[in-house]
Amino acid sequence: MSADEHNPLAGVRLQKALAEAGQGSRRRIEEWIAAGRVRVNGRVAKLGDRVVAGDKVLLDGRAVRLRRDAFKRRRIIAYHKPEGEVVTRRDPEGRTTVFQHLPGLHDGRWIAIGRLDINTAGLLLLTNDGALANGLMHPSRAVEREYAVRVQGPVADGVLHRLTHGVQLDDGEARFEEIVASGGSGFNQWFHVVLCEGRNREVRRLWEAAGCTVSRLKRVRFGNVILGARPLPRQWRPLTEEEESGLLALAGLPASPRPAGRGGGGGRTGTGSAWSRAG
């Protein structure tokens, strides 16, 4: 086979590639492989074989066209979004979009995992894996989002109690999972708040419903990924392998092996992935 059989990270499993080509369930395909009904590059395939783009696969003597998506390498990056950018590919008003400042991508296109409104800064995750993005955004997964919020004026303890026990909004009741006072002086106070859903402008609307005005808002964490203090606005970095594995678990997806040397969109071990700018 053209895949390096001594490298377990090369290519994808044959049954996965055939299943994604619409040939049947993985379990059924495994039975076909064991029965010798599948050939790869002229050789009878065996369970555990992997294929790469360009391999010729026959099922019962019939050529199977493998989907290119089956070989797509997953990319996930963290982007430090500044205020004033919109999370959309094309803006009819001509405003700057986050997609203008991302690194190039050969495997698919960048998908934003959730959104931040134009006046909200901070951590935005992007991937080329639609299943991962959908899993992390689905309400049933209840993935935590943490924000640093600057509120104008004093905030009474009763307000904080309301915000953590439920406030009625126009699209249903909402609440913060946690609120932690983070300092401030004079007219402004800072809080860190945690949500487990991603409704439109939910952080601002919760504070406004409690009679407070938000003057600054920044997302500092999504799930297990933390923005940190180092990045400048419009910088991005690849996630570490530990961060990527954590996100897959939060989305309810299995971890999968990945080729080494994934470049700008890949993960790396450790916690020191460098921030950089595209272009």
Summary of the structure (lengths in Angstrom):
residues: 279
radius of gyration: 23.0
end to end distance: 37.5
largest distance: 77.6
contacts: 791
relative contact order: 0.15
helix: 23%
strand: 27%
